[in-house]
Amino acid sequence: MPCYNEDGQELDAAHPTEEYDVNHGDKKLKWCGDPENVLIVKKIDAETVQPFIKCASWLVQEKNLNVFAEMPVFDEDSIKNDKSFASVFKKLQVYTHTTPIDLIICLGGDGTLLYAASLFQHSMPPVVPFHMGSLGFMTSHQFETMEDTLTNVLTGQASLMLRSRLRCIVSTANRPASTNNDNAESYPDKEFHPTSCMVTPSTDCCKNPEESDKTFLVLNEVSIHRGTSSCLCNVDLFLMERQITSVQGDGLVISTPTGSTGYAVAAGASVVHPQVPSIMVTPICPHSLSFRPLIVPAGAQLKLAVSENARAGVNISFDGRDTMQFNKGDTLTIRTSTHPTPCVCRSNPFDDWFDSLSECLLWNTRLSQKKIQSNLSK
């Protein structure tokens, strides 16, 4: 039986081995079958070694689940040489982009969550992000409650926040971008590379086959910037095929509501709750006194192209990871993807978000004004 997300869209089970859906009343995660395969994505540093060992051991020994990790984790000396972990270590399996995954556990910071999202350039299983980084705006769970948190998740007693992603298609000169929203996300006969883009059977995702565009799904933002060039960015911006302006400045940030508290907010964007269906358009140091940030509907299609009178090309970065050159004749098409990132909440989507605003960004934090004294001496 098919399952649906909170927007009424049918979920694709290309990667998860068990489908899931969201209850419209209480936003609880509901498994359509017992989860079996768990992927642990960890930050490669000493701080996450013991949490990884504890989490993997609990999942294997107590829950009898199949635990996967990426190859660099198996190469960490502090993990593979831990004698107390040897019996569990032998049962761990190496994750590849063809491995069906039911649940993702992140041990790190916001960057680790962004990296985990980049591994799934199509449908994505639920993610439980544990805070072990610097800021932790999106990683609200504390590892001290790991067992209770994961027990609730595995039994379907957890709330979900569906964080929208942007589908970005880069077309080089003389090859138009696809405008069909389902076209580049519906290739059942093609494989998906774990680095950051959807590819055809070619094993090199950065060298795009002639018959295909480069497609990226981003959780935070795609940024267009001048890189090391001393020239202004000069990029034409289109909304639903209508040119609305030309961007002249250091660049432009196109972000999701989740990304509104990242690069975008540093550039002056509004702070938007992740469940608001929208796309943020924020200029970076525009050479204009009147270029204000925009918020457009999630269903809108944006397109960018280097202006004919531009003095140089620009660079494009996807979630701050993959950077490529963007020259005259190239086009970048952006719209909201049908495959969000389902993050497990610590409490609920609203408490988690406002707690992060207060704790991480110190939103509206100031000394309180003193009240007027009622008994004034005459």
C-alpha positions in Angstrom: 0.0 0.0 0.0 1.5 3.4 -0.9 2.2 6.0 1.8 1.9 9.7 1.5 3.6 12.7 3.0 1.8 15.6 4.7 1.4 17.4 1.3 -0.5 14.4 -0.1 2.4 13.4 -2.3 3.1 9.7 -2.7 6.4 8.8 -1.2 9.0 6.9 -3.3 10.6 3.9 -1.7 13.6 3.8 -4.0 16.0 4.0 -1.0 14.1 3.1 2.2 13.3 -0.6 2.4 10.2 0.3 4.5 7.8 3.1 3.6 6.6 5.6 6.1 4.0 8.3 6.3 3.0 11.2 8.5 -0.2 11.2 10.5 -2.0 14.4 9.6 -3.3 15.0 13.2 -0.2 14.7 15.3 2.6 14.5 12.7 3.9 11.2 14.1 6.2 8.9 12.1 4.4 5.7 11.2 6.3 2.7 9.8 4.5 0.5 7.3 6.9 -2.3 8.4 9.7 -3.0 10.9 12.8 -1.0 10.0 15.8 -3.1 9.3 18.7 -1.1 7.9 20.2 1.9 9.7 22.9 4.2 8.4 25.1 6.0 10.9 26.7 9.1 9.4 29.4 10.5 11.7 31.7 13.4 11.7 35.3 12.1 11.3 36.9 13.2 14.6 37.7 11.9 18.0 34.7 13.4 19.7 32.2 11.1 17.8 34.1 7.8 18.2 32.7 6.7 21.5 29.1 7.8 20.7 29.4 5.9 17.4 30.6 2.8 19.2 27.8 3.1 21.8 25.1 3.7 19.2 26.2 0.9 16.9 26.5 -1.6 19.7 23.1 -0.8 21.0 21.5 -1.1 17.6 23.2 -4.4 16.8 23.0 -6.1 20.2 19.8 -4.7 21.6 17.7 -4.1 18.5 19.2 -6.7 16.2 19.3 -4.2 13.3 21.7 -4.1 10.3 24.0 -1.1 10.8 25.8 0.6 7.9 28.6 3.2 7.8 30.8 4.8 5.2 34.2 3.4 4.4 36.2 6.2 6.1 34.6 5.1 9.4 36.0 1.6 9.0 39.5 3.1 8.5 39.5 5.0 11.8 42.1 3.4 14.1 40.2 4.3 17.3 37.2 2.3 16.1 38.7 -0.7 14.3 41.3 -1.2 17.1 38.8 -1.1 20.0 38.9 -4.6 21.4 35.6 -4.2 23.3 33.9 -3.2 20.0 35.4 -6.0 17.9 32.4 -8.4 17.9 30.1 -5.6 16.8 32.6 -4.1 14.4 32.6 -7.4 12.4 28.8 -7.1 11.9 28.9 -3.6 10.5 28.4 -3.2 6.8 29.8 -0.7 4.3 27.3 1.7 2.9 27.1 2.3 -0.8 24.7 4.4 -2.9 22.7 1.2 -3.8 22.1 0.2 -0.1 18.5 0.4 0.9 18.3 2.4 4.1 15.3 2.8 6.5 16.7 5.2 9.1 19.7 7.6 9.2 21.5 8.6 12.4 23.7 11.7 12.3 26.5 12.2 14.8 27.9 15.7 14.3 26.7 19.2 13.6 24.6 20.9 10.9 27.3 20.2 8.4 27.0 16.4 9.0 23.2 16.6 8.4 23.8 18.5 5.2 26.3 15.9 4.1 23.8 13.1 4.9 21.1 14.8 2.9 23.6 15.0 -0.1 23.9 11.2 0.0 20.3 10.8 -1.0 19.6 12.7 -4.2 16.1 11.2 -4.5 13.8 10.0 -1.8 15.3 10.1 1.7 14.5 8.0 4.9 13.9 9.7 8.3 17.0 11.3 10.0 17.7 11.5 13.7 20.4 14.2 14.1 22.4 14.2 17.4 24.2 17.4 18.3 27.9 17.0 18.4 29.0 20.0 16.4 29.5 23.8 16.9 26.1 25.4 16.3 23.6 22.6 16.1 20.7 24.6 14.8 19.2 21.6 13.0 20.7 18.9 15.3 18.4 19.2 18.3 18.8 15.8 19.9 21.2 15.2 22.8 23.2 12.0 22.7 22.6 11.4 26.4 19.0 10.4 25.6 20.1 8.3 22.5 18.4 5.0 23.6 15.1 6.6 24.5 15.1 8.7 21.4 15.8 5.8 19.0 13.3 3.6 20.8 10.6 6.2 20.2 11.6 6.5 16.6 11.7 2.7 15.9 8.3 2.3 17.5 6.8 5.2 15.6 6.4 7.5 18.6 8.3 10.5 17.1 7.3 13.7 15.4 8.6 14.7 12.0 9.6 18.0 10.4 9.7 17.7 6.6 12.4 20.1 5.5 12.0 21.0 1.8 14.9 20.7 -0.6 15.6 22.6 -3.8 16.1 20.8 -7.1 18.7 22.6 -9.1 19.4 21.8 -12.7 22.5 23.2 -14.4 22.5 23.1 -18.2 25.5 24.1 -20.2 25.4 26.2 -23.3 23.2 24.9 -26.2 21.4 22.4 -23.9 18.2 23.7 -22.3 17.2 22.9 -18.8 14.3 20.5 -18.2 11.1 22.2 -17.0 9.2 19.1 -16.1 9.2 18.9 -12.3 9.1 15.1 -12.4 11.5 14.5 -15.3 14.9 14.5 -13.6 13.6 12.9 -10.4 11.9 9.9 -11.9 14.6 7.7 -13.4 13.9 4.2 -12.1 16.5 2.8 -14.4 19.3 5.1 -13.4 21.6 5.0 -10.4 22.3 7.8 -7.9 25.8 8.8 -7.0 26.4 9.4 -3.2 28.4 12.6 -3.6 26.0 15.3 -4.6 24.2 14.9 -7.9 21.9 12.6 -9.8 23.7 10.9 -12.7 23.2 8.4 -15.4 25.1 5.1 -15.3 28.3 7.0 -15.7 30.4 6.7 -12.6 31.7 10.3 -12.7 29.0 12.6 -11.4 31.1 15.7 -12.1 31.6 14.9 -15.7 28.0 15.1 -17.0 27.0 12.9 -19.9 26.0 14.8 -23.0 22.4 13.6 -22.9 21.9 14.7 -19.3 22.0 17.9 -17.1 23.7 18.1 -13.8 21.1 17.9 -11.0 21.6 18.7 -7.4 19.2 18.5 -4.4 20.1 21.0 -1.7 18.8 21.3 1.8 20.0 24.8 2.7 20.8 26.8 -0.4 22.4 27.3 -3.7 24.7 30.4 -3.8 25.8 32.2 -6.9 28.9 34.2 -6.2 31.9 35.8 -7.9 34.5 33.6 -6.2 38.0 35.0 -6.6 37.0 37.3 -9.5 37.3 41.0 -8.9 34.3 41.7 -11.2 30.8 42.1 -10.1 28.4 39.2 -10.6 26.0 40.1 -13.4 23.2 37.5 -13.5 19.7 37.6 -15.0 17.0 36.3 -12.7 13.8 34.8 -14.1 10.6 33.9 -12.3 8.2 31.6 -14.1 10.0 32.5 -17.4 9.7 36.2 -16.8 12.9 38.2 -16.3 12.3 40.1 -13.0 15.8 41.6 -12.5 19.5 41.5 -13.1 21.6 40.9 -10.1 24.7 43.1 -9.9 26.8 42.6 -6.8 28.7 39.9 -5.0 26.1 37.3 -5.7 22.7 35.7 -4.8 21.5 33.1 -2.3 18.5 31.0 -3.3 17.5 29.1 -0.1 14.9 26.8 1.4 13.1 27.9 4.6 15.6 25.6 6.4 18.4 27.6 4.8 16.9 30.9 5.8 18.9 30.7 9.0 22.2 29.9 7.2 24.0 31.9 4.6 20.7 33.7 3.7 20.2 35.3 7.1 23.8 36.5 7.1 23.0 38.3 3.9 19.8 39.9 5.3 17.0 37.4 4.6 13.9 36.9 6.7 13.9 34.0 9.1 11.3 31.5 7.9 10.0 28.4 9.6 10.9 25.2 7.7 7.3 24.2 7.2 6.4 27.4 5.3 6.3 26.4 1.6 8.5 29.0 0.0 11.8 29.9 -1.6 14.0 32.7 -0.5 15.8 35.0 -2.9 18.5 37.1 -1.1 21.2 39.3 -2.8 24.7 39.3 -1.5 26.1 42.8 -1.2 24.0 44.2 -4.1 25.3 47.3 -5.8 21.9 48.9 -5.3 20.1 50.7 -2.5 16.7 49.1 -3.4 17.4 45.4 -3.9 15.5 43.8 -1.0 15.2 40.0 -0.3 12.2 38.2 -1.8 10.1 35.3 -0.7 8.3 33.4 -3.5 5.9 30.5 -3.5 7.4 27.0 -3.3 5.8 26.1 -6.6 7.6 28.9 -8.5 10.3 28.1 -10.9 13.4 30.3 -10.9 16.0 30.5 -13.6 19.4 32.2 -13.7 21.8 33.0 -16.5 24.9 35.1 -16.8 24.0 38.4 -18.4 25.3 39.1 -21.9 27.2 42.2 -20.8 28.8 40.4 -17.8 32.5 40.9 -17.6 33.1 37.4 -16.2 31.4 34.2 -15.3 30.4 33.3 -11.7 30.7 30.3 -9.4 27.8 28.2 -8.0 27.9 26.4 -4.7 25.4 23.8 -3.5 25.0 23.6 0.2 28.5 25.0 0.5 30.0 21.7 -0.8 30.1 21.4 -4.6 31.3 24.4 -6.5 31.3 24.8 -10.2 31.8 27.5 -12.8 28.8 29.1 -14.5 29.5 30.9 -17.8 27.5 32.7 -20.5 25.1 30.4 -22.2 24.6 28.2 -19.1 21.4 28.2 -17.2 20.4 27.2 -13.6 16.8 26.1 -13.0 15.6 25.9 -9.4 12.3 24.8 -7.9 11.2 22.9 -4.8 11.9 19.2 -4.9 9.2 16.6 -4.3 11.7 14.8 -2.0 12.1 16.6 1.4 14.4 15.7 4.2 12.3 14.2 7.0 14.0 15.1 10.3 12.9 13.6 13.6 12.0 16.3 16.1 13.1 16.4 19.7 9.7 17.8 20.8 7.7 19.1 17.9 8.5 21.3 14.8 7.7 24.5 16.6 9.3 24.1 19.9 12.5 22.7 18.3 12.7 25.6 15.9 12.1 28.4 18.5 14.5 26.7 20.9 17.2 26.7 18.2 16.5 30.4 17.4 16.9 31.3 21.1 19.8 29.1 22.0 21.9 29.2 18.8 21.2 32.6 17.3 20.1 34.4 20.5 17.0 35.7 18.6 15.7 38.9 20.1 17.9 38.6 23.2 18.4 41.8 25.1 18.3 43.2 28.6 14.7 43.8 29.8 13.5 47.3 30.3 13.0 48.2 33.9 9.5 49.0 35.0 8.5 52.5 36.3 8.8 52.8 40.0 5.3 53.5 41.4 6.4 55.0 44.7 8.4 58.0 43.7 9.7 60.3 46.4 8.3 63.8 46.3 
